[in-house]
């Protein structure tokens, strides 16, 4: 159990004592009570808002409740002082031995340090990427892929049972267009001069290998055949080829999904009928007519009776059609059915979507809330990535099929750089990816800065071994000074970062934390540049050297663990 979790348990025991004494009412909601680092380290080692959030229920003011808590908190093992600050915050100071024990725990538990059973096996479905199978992965897909994959790892570290899912949009007009585009390349592979690819078809060269495979399998059988004879077959074959390509590209990023769900199979399964039946039983589906589009006159608009979902009951601005007038399902209708299937095998759903899907969030969450009877879907919108080269935008042309593929970027700068950079900002803010800057060896490049900290410590270990400084016996951590213990305090926050990131569904918190930890380590390292006695490796003071080496190893293990959650390999040396 981490230090913060341990003190949270002890605080709860103190609150139980106040309940028993009649100071606090029984069955208080303590969900908002927190034990955390103070914003200013000068104020102490731990802070709690317990008096602030519980005072109203206790029918008192926060400072009065804090005064009841403070004497009891002073009795906790390892607490040296308790101070009431501001309107009722409580700051605690801890004995140095508490931090030395926490460093020993980090060294003992290794990369398992900080992992929690917070989720208690709750089944969480994380759907991410879900790019249309109409071409290779490009950088527009990359950020959502990394965010989703890192979030899945973070949730697993917090004790959730995670399914990584990809929704294959293999139905609809875009897949028909894909099949027609493949048919064109199929004829080309058989020797036909197809000229310029007609407008409306996919022009990219990535379909040429598909055409070759189709030509090898079917010869000229479908060259002059009516579309009805080959369209369904070519759709199936081409989608399968595109998904193989997508899986390959995702593997370059170290991403592998547990499940691929097909839109076409959802339609064929009858899940949409089941979803409508469930919603109709709750009086949430009816036959009706939508209002005419507002703001302008649409000459060809006619009122048509549709099967509508009452999404306005859930805050949407209008009810949404689940079926078209011809009886076929709308995309929303199929999407509702797909989420019903996910609910049947998961407790909570998370979708990682591009920002261009923002208009469908509210209706989808409404459908899931109606089907689940609770708010079971969180949607994280991921903003676009702007590609730059030395500050200049990288130009692409959709018309010619020219775009920067994910595979090209990974081959140029490496998987670890791509993955780390995708997490250096909140997912809902735009991100610049400059090919020149992401490989710079500077503090301004977070990828390098964090990797350099890990590599420095790895080098320190090698140099210590060469100097005969070993860790064959326990180091005397009492030799660590206040600055060094301040670094331990930062490492001890790692379990909180995992918990907070998992609950908020924000994997970027790991990247932010690792950068701060690396900066603190580099600052401690650099003090030895001016004063040799402050260096980590001290051959003339082996006991102090061993203690500092253990401190460095503790930092290294946290960095390695955090990088692993991000899907990034820790560098042993920088080249």
C-alpha positions as CSV (number, residue, x, y, z in Angstrom):
1,X,0.0,0.0,0.0
2,X,1.4,3.4,-1.0
3,X,2.0,6.2,1.5
4,X,-0.9,8.2,0.4
5,X,-3.3,5.3,0.5
6,X,-2.0,4.4,4.0
7,X,-2.6,7.9,5.4
8,X,-6.0,7.9,3.7
9,X,-6.9,4.8,5.7
10,X,-5.6,6.3,8.9
11,X,-7.6,9.5,8.2
12,X,-10.7,7.4,7.8
13,X,-10.0,5.7,11.1
14,X,-9.8,9.2,12.7
15,X,-13.1,10.2,11.1
16,X,-14.6,7.0,12.4
17,X,-13.5,8.1,15.9
18,X,-15.3,11.4,15.5
19,X,-18.4,9.6,14.3
20,X,-18.3,7.4,17.4
21,X,-17.8,10.5,19.6
22,X,-20.9,12.1,18.0
23,X,-18.9,14.9,16.4
24,X,-19.7,13.7,12.9
25,X,-22.9,12.1,11.8
26,X,-22.9,8.4,10.7
27,X,-22.8,7.4,7.1
28,X,-21.1,10.5,5.9
29,X,-20.2,10.6,2.2
30,X,-16.4,10.8,2.3
31,X,-15.9,10.5,-1.5
32,X,-14.6,14.0,-1.8
33,X,-12.1,13.7,1.1
34,X,-8.5,13.6,-0.2
35,X,-5.0,13.2,1.1
36,X,-2.5,14.8,-1.3
37,X,0.7,16.8,-1.5
38,X,0.2,20.5,-0.5
39,X,0.5,22.9,-3.5
40,X,3.5,24.5,-1.8
41,X,6.0,22.0,-0.4
42,X,6.9,24.6,2.3
43,X,3.5,24.0,3.9
44,X,4.3,20.4,4.7
45,X,4.3,16.8,3.3
46,X,0.6,16.0,3.2
47,X,-2.6,17.9,3.1
48,X,-6.2,17.0,3.6
49,X,-9.5,18.8,2.8
50,X,-11.5,16.6,5.2
51,X,-12.7,19.5,7.4
52,X,-13.6,21.6,4.3
53,X,-15.8,19.0,2.7
54,X,-17.4,17.5,5.8
55,X,-18.1,20.6,7.9
56,X,-21.5,21.2,6.4
57,X,-22.7,17.7,7.2
58,X,-21.3,18.1,10.8
59,X,-23.2,21.4,11.1
60,X,-20.1,23.3,12.0
61,X,-17.5,25.5,10.2
62,X,-14.4,24.0,8.6
63,X,-11.8,25.4,11.0
64,X,-13.8,24.2,14.0
65,X,-13.9,20.7,12.5
66,X,-10.2,21.0,11.6
67,X,-9.5,21.8,15.3
68,X,-11.2,18.5,16.2
69,X,-9.2,16.5,13.7
70,X,-5.8,18.0,14.3
71,X,-5.0,16.5,17.7
72,X,-6.0,13.1,16.6
73,X,-3.9,13.4,13.4
74,X,-0.9,14.4,15.5
75,X,-1.0,11.0,17.1
76,X,-0.6,9.1,13.9
77,X,2.7,7.2,13.5
78,X,5.3,9.3,11.6
79,X,3.5,12.6,11.9
80,X,5.7,15.3,13.5
81,X,3.4,18.4,13.1
82,X,-0.2,19.3,12.1
83,X,-1.1,22.8,11.0
84,X,-4.5,24.3,10.1
85,X,-4.3,26.6,7.1
86,X,-6.6,29.1,5.5
87,X,-10.3,28.3,5.8
88,X,-9.8,24.8,7.1
89,X,-7.1,22.8,5.2
90,X,-4.9,20.6,7.3
91,X,-1.2,20.2,6.6
92,X,0.9,17.4,8.0
93,X,4.6,17.1,8.4
94,X,6.2,13.7,8.4
95,X,9.4,12.3,10.0
96,X,12.2,11.7,7.5
97,X,12.1,8.0,8.2
98,X,8.6,7.8,6.6
99,X,10.2,8.8,3.3
100,X,13.1,6.5,3.7
101,X,10.7,3.6,4.2
102,X,8.8,4.7,1.1
103,X,12.0,4.6,-0.9
104,X,12.7,1.1,0.4
105,X,9.2,0.1,-0.7
106,X,9.8,1.4,-4.2
107,X,13.0,-0.6,-4.4
108,X,11.4,-3.7,-3.0
109,X,8.2,-3.5,-5.2
110,X,10.0,-2.4,-8.4
111,X,7.7,-1.7,-11.3
112,X,4.8,-3.1,-9.3
113,X,4.9,0.0,-7.1
114,X,1.9,2.2,-7.5
115,X,-0.3,-0.4,-9.1
116,X,-3.7,-0.5,-7.3
117,X,-6.8,-2.6,-7.1
118,X,-8.9,0.5,-7.4
119,X,-11.0,-1.0,-10.2
120,X,-11.6,-4.3,-8.4
121,X,-12.0,-6.1,-11.7
122,X,-14.6,-3.7,-13.1
123,X,-14.9,-4.5,-16.9
124,X,-14.1,-1.5,-19.0
125,X,-14.3,-1.5,-22.8
126,X,-12.0,1.0,-24.4
127,X,-12.8,1.5,-28.1
128,X,-10.1,3.4,-29.9
129,X,-8.8,4.0,-33.4
130,X,-11.8,2.5,-35.3
131,X,-10.5,4.2,-38.5
132,X,-12.5,3.4,-41.6
133,X,-10.9,0.5,-43.4
134,X,-10.4,2.6,-46.6
135,X,-6.6,3.0,-46.5
136,X,-3.5,2.8,-44.3
137,X,-3.2,4.5,-41.0
138,X,-2.1,8.1,-41.2
139,X,-1.1,10.7,-38.5
140,X,-4.7,11.8,-38.1
141,X,-5.4,8.4,-36.5
142,X,-2.2,8.2,-34.5
143,X,-3.0,10.4,-31.5
144,X,-6.3,8.6,-30.7
145,X,-4.5,5.2,-31.1
146,X,-1.8,6.2,-28.5
147,X,-4.2,7.8,-26.1
148,X,-6.6,4.8,-26.1
149,X,-3.8,2.3,-25.7
150,X,-2.1,4.2,-22.9
151,X,-5.4,4.7,-21.2
152,X,-6.1,1.0,-21.4
153,X,-2.7,0.2,-19.7
154,X,-3.4,2.8,-17.1
155,X,-6.7,1.3,-16.2
156,X,-5.2,-2.1,-16.0
157,X,-2.5,-0.8,-13.6
158,X,-5.4,0.6,-11.4
159,X,-7.1,-2.8,-11.2
160,X,-9.7,-2.6,-14.0
161,X,-10.4,-5.5,-16.4
162,X,-9.9,-3.9,-19.8
163,X,-10.9,-4.9,-23.3
164,X,-9.2,-3.0,-26.1
165,X,-11.7,-2.8,-29.0
166,X,-11.7,-1.6,-32.6
167,X,-15.0,-1.0,-34.4
168,X,-14.7,-1.8,-38.1
169,X,-16.9,0.5,-40.2
170,X,-17.3,-2.1,-43.0
171,X,-20.8,-1.0,-44.0
172,X,-22.1,2.0,-45.9
173,X,-21.3,3.9,-49.0
174,X,-17.6,4.5,-48.2
175,X,-17.0,0.7,-48.3
176,X,-18.9,0.5,-51.7
177,X,-16.5,3.2,-52.9
178,X,-13.6,1.2,-51.6
179,X,-14.7,-1.9,-53.5
180,X,-15.1,0.1,-56.8
181,X,-11.7,1.6,-56.3
182,X,-10.2,-1.9,-55.8
183,X,-12.0,-3.1,-58.9
184,X,-10.3,-0.4,-60.9
185,X,-6.9,-1.5,-59.5
186,X,-7.8,-5.1,-60.3
187,X,-8.3,-4.2,-63.9
188,X,-5.1,-2.2,-63.9
189,X,-3.3,-5.3,-62.6
190,X,-4.6,-7.3,-65.5
191,X,-3.0,-4.8,-67.9
192,X,-5.7,-2.2,-68.5
193,X,-4.7,1.4,-68.8
194,X,-7.0,3.0,-66.3
195,X,-5.8,6.6,-66.8
196,X,-6.5,9.1,-64.0
197,X,-8.5,7.7,-61.1
198,X,-12.0,9.1,-61.5
199,X,-13.3,11.6,-59.0
200,X,-15.1,9.9,-56.1
201,X,-12.9,6.9,-56.0
202,X,-9.9,6.4,-53.7
203,X,-6.8,7.4,-55.6
204,X,-4.0,6.1,-53.4
205,X,-1.4,3.7,-54.6
206,X,-2.0,1.5,-51.5
207,X,-4.8,-0.2,-53.4
208,X,-2.5,-1.4,-56.2
209,X,-1.3,-4.5,-54.2
210,X,-5.0,-5.3,-53.5
211,X,-5.7,-5.2,-57.2
212,X,-2.7,-7.6,-57.9
213,X,-4.1,-10.1,-55.3
214,X,-7.6,-9.9,-56.8
215,X,-6.2,-10.4,-60.3
216,X,-4.1,-13.4,-59.1
217,X,-7.1,-15.0,-57.4
218,X,-9.9,-14.3,-60.0
219,X,-8.1,-13.7,-63.3
220,X,-10.3,-11.7,-65.7
221,X,-13.5,-13.2,-64.4
222,X,-14.9,-9.9,-63.1
223,X,-13.4,-7.4,-65.6
224,X,-16.5,-6.9,-67.6
225,X,-19.0,-8.5,-65.1
226,X,-21.9,-6.4,-63.8
227,X,-21.2,-4.7,-60.5
228,X,-23.8,-6.8,-58.7
229,X,-21.7,-9.9,-59.4
230,X,-18.5,-8.6,-57.7
231,X,-19.3,-5.7,-55.4
232,X,-20.0,-7.8,-52.2
233,X,-17.0,-10.0,-52.8
234,X,-14.7,-7.1,-53.5
235,X,-15.9,-5.4,-50.4
236,X,-15.1,-8.4,-48.2
237,X,-11.7,-9.0,-49.8
238,X,-10.6,-5.3,-49.8
239,X,-11.8,-4.6,-46.2
240,X,-9.9,-7.7,-45.1
241,X,-6.7,-6.5,-46.9
242,X,-7.1,-3.0,-45.5
243,X,-7.5,-4.3,-41.9
244,X,-4.4,-6.4,-42.3
245,X,-2.6,-3.2,-43.3
246,X,-4.1,-1.3,-40.4
247,X,-3.1,-4.1,-37.9
248,X,0.4,-4.0,-39.3
249,X,0.7,-0.2,-38.9
250,X,-0.7,-0.3,-35.4
251,X,1.8,-3.0,-34.5
252,X,4.6,-0.6,-35.5
253,X,3.3,1.5,-32.6
254,X,3.1,-1.5,-30.3
255,X,-0.7,-1.5,-30.4
256,X,-2.7,-4.7,-30.4
257,X,-6.5,-4.9,-29.9
258,X,-8.3,-7.7,-28.1
259,X,-11.4,-7.5,-30.2
260,X,-12.5,-6.3,-33.7
261,X,-16.2,-5.7,-34.0
262,X,-17.8,-5.4,-37.5
263,X,-20.5,-2.9,-38.3
264,X,-21.9,-5.2,-40.9
265,X,-22.1,-8.0,-38.4
266,X,-23.9,-5.7,-35.9
267,X,-26.5,-5.0,-38.6
268,X,-26.8,-8.7,-39.4
269,X,-27.1,-9.8,-35.8
270,X,-30.4,-8.2,-35.1
271,X,-28.9,-6.1,-32.3
272,X,-30.5,-3.0,-33.6
273,X,-34.0,-4.6,-33.3
274,X,-33.2,-5.6,-29.8
275,X,-32.0,-2.1,-28.9
276,X,-35.2,-0.5,-30.3
277,X,-37.3,-3.0,-28.5
278,X,-35.6,-2.2,-25.1
279,X,-35.9,1.5,-25.7
280,X,-39.5,1.2,-26.8
281,X,-40.3,-0.7,-23.6
282,X,-39.0,2.4,-21.7
283,X,-41.1,4.7,-23.8
284,X,-37.9,6.1,-25.4
285,X,-38.7,5.2,-29.0
286,X,-41.7,6.3,-31.0
287,X,-42.8,6.8,-34.6
288,X,-42.8,10.5,-35.4
289,X,-41.8,13.3,-37.8
290,X,-38.8,15.5,-37.3
291,X,-39.2,19.3,-37.6
292,X,-38.0,21.0,-40.8
293,X,-34.4,22.1,-40.7
294,X,-34.2,25.5,-39.0
295,X,-32.6,28.7,-40.4
296,X,-33.1,28.1,-44.1
297,X,-35.7,26.8,-46.5
298,X,-35.1,23.3,-47.8
299,X,-37.1,23.0,-51.0
300,X,-37.1,19.2,-51.2
301,X,-37.8,18.6,-47.5
302,X,-40.9,16.5,-46.8
303,X,-42.3,15.4,-43.5
304,X,-41.7,11.6,-43.2
305,X,-42.6,9.3,-40.4
306,X,-39.4,7.8,-38.8
307,X,-38.5,5.6,-35.8
308,X,-37.2,8.2,-33.4
309,X,-35.2,8.0,-30.1
310,X,-36.2,10.5,-27.4
311,X,-32.7,11.8,-26.9
312,X,-34.1,15.2,-25.8
313,X,-34.9,13.5,-22.5
314,X,-31.1,13.3,-22.0
315,X,-30.2,16.8,-22.9
316,X,-29.9,16.5,-26.7
317,X,-31.3,19.3,-28.8
318,X,-33.6,17.1,-30.8
319,X,-34.8,13.5,-31.0
320,X,-32.8,11.3,-33.3
321,X,-33.9,8.9,-36.0
322,X,-32.9,5.2,-35.6
323,X,-34.4,4.1,-38.9
324,X,-34.7,5.8,-42.3
325,X,-38.0,6.1,-44.1
326,X,-37.1,3.1,-46.3
327,X,-36.8,0.9,-43.2
328,X,-33.0,0.7,-43.2
329,X,-31.0,1.6,-40.1
330,X,-29.4,5.0,-39.7
331,X,-25.8,5.1,-38.5
332,X,-27.0,6.2,-35.1
333,X,-29.4,3.2,-35.0
334,X,-26.5,0.8,-35.7
335,X,-24.3,2.6,-33.3
336,X,-26.8,2.3,-30.5
337,X,-27.0,-1.5,-31.3
338,X,-23.2,-1.8,-31.2
339,X,-23.1,-0.1,-27.8
340,X,-25.8,-2.4,-26.5
341,X,-23.5,-5.3,-27.5
342,X,-20.6,-3.7,-25.6
343,X,-22.8,-3.2,-22.5
344,X,-23.7,-6.9,-22.5
345,X,-20.0,-7.7,-21.9
346,X,-18.7,-4.6,-20.1
347,X,-19.6,-2.5,-17.1
348,X,-18.2,0.8,-18.3
349,X,-17.5,2.1,-21.8
350,X,-14.9,4.6,-23.0
351,X,-14.7,5.8,-26.6
352,X,-11.7,7.6,-28.0
353,X,-13.0,9.7,-30.9
354,X,-11.6,12.4,-33.2
355,X,-12.8,15.9,-32.5
356,X,-14.8,15.8,-35.8
357,X,-17.2,13.4,-34.0
358,X,-18.2,16.0,-31.4
359,X,-21.7,16.4,-32.8
360,X,-22.6,12.8,-32.1
361,X,-21.4,12.5,-28.5
362,X,-24.5,13.7,-26.8
363,X,-26.9,11.4,-28.7
364,X,-24.6,8.4,-28.2
365,X,-24.2,8.9,-24.5
366,X,-28.0,9.4,-24.3
367,X,-28.6,6.0,-26.0
368,X,-26.1,4.3,-23.7
369,X,-27.6,5.9,-20.6
370,X,-31.1,4.8,-21.7
371,X,-30.0,1.2,-22.4
372,X,-27.8,0.9,-19.3
373,X,-30.1,2.8,-17.0
374,X,-27.1,4.9,-15.9
375,X,-24.3,7.0,-17.4
376,X,-22.0,4.3,-18.6
377,X,-20.2,5.9,-21.5
378,X,-17.3,8.4,-21.4
379,X,-16.2,9.9,-24.7
380,X,-12.8,11.4,-25.0
381,X,-12.4,13.7,-28.0
382,X,-8.9,13.9,-29.5
383,X,-7.8,17.0,-31.3
384,X,-5.8,16.9,-34.5
385,X,-2.0,16.7,-34.8
386,X,-0.3,19.3,-37.0
387,X,2.8,18.0,-38.7
388,X,5.7,20.3,-39.0
389,X,9.2,20.1,-40.3
390,X,11.5,22.7,-38.7
391,X,8.5,24.8,-38.0
392,X,7.0,24.6,-41.5
393,X,3.7,22.7,-42.1
394,X,3.9,19.4,-43.9
395,X,1.7,19.7,-46.9
396,X,-0.6,16.9,-47.9
397,X,-3.1,16.4,-50.7
398,X,-6.3,14.3,-50.2
399,X,-7.1,14.4,-53.9
400,X,-3.9,12.7,-54.9
401,X,-4.0,10.3,-52.1
402,X,-0.8,11.8,-50.7
403,X,-0.7,11.8,-46.9
404,X,1.9,11.1,-44.2
405,X,1.3,7.6,-43.1
406,X,1.8,6.5,-39.5
407,X,4.3,3.9,-40.7
408,X,6.4,6.6,-42.4
409,X,6.6,8.6,-39.2
410,X,7.4,5.6,-37.0
411,X,10.2,4.6,-39.4
412,X,11.7,8.2,-39.3
413,X,11.6,9.0,-35.6
414,X,10.8,5.7,-33.9
415,X,7.9,4.2,-32.0
416,X,8.9,5.6,-28.6
417,X,9.1,9.2,-29.8
418,X,5.8,9.0,-31.5
419,X,4.0,7.5,-28.5
420,X,5.5,9.8,-26.0
421,X,4.8,13.0,-28.0
422,X,1.1,12.0,-28.5
423,X,0.8,12.2,-24.7
424,X,2.6,15.5,-24.0
425,X,-0.6,17.5,-24.1
426,X,-4.2,16.9,-23.0
427,X,-6.0,15.0,-25.7
428,X,-8.6,17.7,-26.1
429,X,-6.0,20.4,-27.1
430,X,-4.2,20.6,-30.5
431,X,-0.7,19.1,-30.8
432,X,2.2,20.1,-33.0
433,X,4.5,17.3,-34.0
434,X,7.7,18.8,-35.5
435,X,10.0,16.2,-37.0
436,X,13.0,18.3,-36.1
437,X,12.1,19.1,-32.5
438,X,11.0,15.6,-31.4
439,X,14.6,14.3,-31.9
440,X,16.4,17.2,-30.3
441,X,18.7,16.4,-27.4
442,X,17.4,19.2,-25.2
443,X,15.3,19.9,-22.1
444,X,12.6,21.4,-24.4
445,X,12.1,17.9,-25.8
446,X,10.2,15.9,-23.1
447,X,11.0,12.6,-24.9
448,X,14.7,13.1,-24.7
449,X,14.6,14.7,-21.2
450,X,12.8,11.7,-19.6
451,X,14.8,9.1,-21.5
452,X,18.0,10.9,-20.6
453,X,17.2,10.6,-16.9
454,X,16.7,6.9,-17.2
455,X,19.8,6.5,-19.3
456,X,21.9,8.6,-16.8
457,X,20.8,6.3,-14.0
458,X,21.6,3.2,-16.0
459,X,25.1,4.6,-16.7
460,X,25.5,5.4,-13.0
461,X,24.8,1.8,-12.2
462,X,27.4,0.6,-14.7
463,X,30.0,3.1,-13.4
464,X,29.3,2.1,-9.8
465,X,29.9,-1.6,-10.7
466,X,33.2,-0.7,-12.4
467,X,34.2,1.2,-9.2
468,X,33.4,-1.7,-7.1
469,X,30.4,0.0,-5.4
470,X,27.8,-2.8,-5.0
471,X,24.5,-3.1,-3.3
472,X,25.2,-6.5,-1.7
473,X,24.0,-5.1,1.6
474,X,21.3,-2.7,2.5
475,X,22.2,1.0,2.0
476,X,22.0,3.4,4.9
477,X,19.2,5.6,3.6
478,X,19.5,7.8,6.8
479,X,22.5,9.4,5.0
480,X,20.2,11.0,2.4
481,X,19.8,14.8,2.9
482,X,16.7,17.0,2.7
483,X,17.2,17.7,-1.0
484,X,17.5,14.0,-1.7
485,X,14.4,13.2,0.4
486,X,12.5,15.8,-1.6
487,X,13.1,13.6,-4.7
488,X,11.7,10.6,-2.7
489,X,8.6,12.6,-2.0
490,X,8.1,13.2,-5.7
491,X,8.5,9.5,-6.5
492,X,6.0,8.7,-3.8
493,X,3.3,10.6,-5.7
494,X,3.4,8.0,-8.5
495,X,0.6,5.8,-7.1
496,X,-1.6,9.0,-6.9
497,X,-0.8,9.8,-10.5
498,X,-1.9,6.3,-11.6
499,X,-5.1,6.5,-9.6
500,X,-6.0,10.1,-10.7
501,X,-5.2,9.4,-14.4
502,X,-7.2,6.2,-14.4
503,X,-10.3,7.8,-12.8
504,X,-10.2,10.8,-15.0
505,X,-9.4,8.8,-18.1
506,X,-6.3,11.0,-18.7
507,X,-3.2,9.1,-19.6
508,X,-1.3,12.4,-20.3
509,X,-0.9,12.8,-16.6
510,X,1.8,10.1,-16.7
511,X,3.8,12.0,-19.2
512,X,3.5,15.3,-17.2
513,X,4.6,13.5,-14.0
514,X,7.6,11.8,-15.6
515,X,8.8,15.1,-17.0
516,X,8.6,16.7,-13.5
517,X,10.4,13.7,-12.0
518,X,13.1,13.8,-14.6
519,X,13.6,17.5,-14.1
520,X,13.9,17.0,-10.3
521,X,16.5,14.2,-10.9
522,X,18.5,16.2,-13.4
523,X,18.6,19.2,-10.9
524,X,19.9,16.9,-8.1
525,X,22.4,15.4,-10.5
526,X,23.7,18.8,-11.7
527,X,24.5,20.0,-8.1
528,X,27.5,17.7,-8.4
529,X,28.9,19.8,-11.3
530,X,30.0,22.6,-8.9
531,X,30.5,20.5,-5.8
532,X,32.0,17.0,-6.2
533,X,30.8,16.0,-2.8
534,X,27.2,16.2,-4.0
535,X,27.7,13.7,-6.8
536,X,25.9,10.4,-6.9
537,X,29.0,8.3,-7.3
538,X,31.4,8.8,-4.4
539,X,34.3,6.3,-4.3
540,X,35.8,7.8,-1.2
541,X,32.4,7.6,0.7
542,X,31.0,4.2,-0.3
543,X,28.2,4.2,2.2
544,X,26.8,7.6,1.1
545,X,27.4,6.5,-2.5
546,X,25.3,3.4,-2.0
547,X,22.5,5.5,-0.4
548,X,22.5,7.8,-3.4
549,X,22.7,5.0,-5.8
550,X,19.6,3.5,-4.2
551,X,17.8,6.8,-4.5
552,X,18.7,6.9,-8.2
553,X,17.5,3.3,-8.7
554,X,14.2,4.2,-7.1
555,X,13.7,7.1,-9.5
556,X,14.7,4.8,-12.4
557,X,12.1,2.2,-11.5
558,X,9.4,4.8,-11.4
559,X,10.4,6.2,-14.8
560,X,10.6,2.7,-16.3
561,X,7.2,1.9,-14.9
562,X,5.6,5.1,-16.2
563,X,7.1,4.7,-19.6
564,X,5.8,1.2,-19.8
565,X,2.3,2.5,-19.1
566,X,2.8,4.9,-22.1
567,X,4.0,2.0,-24.2
568,X,7.5,3.4,-24.4
569,X,10.7,1.5,-23.8
570,X,13.1,2.9,-21.3
571,X,16.5,3.9,-22.8
572,X,19.6,2.3,-21.2
573,X,21.9,4.7,-23.1
574,X,21.5,7.7,-25.3
575,X,23.1,7.6,-28.8
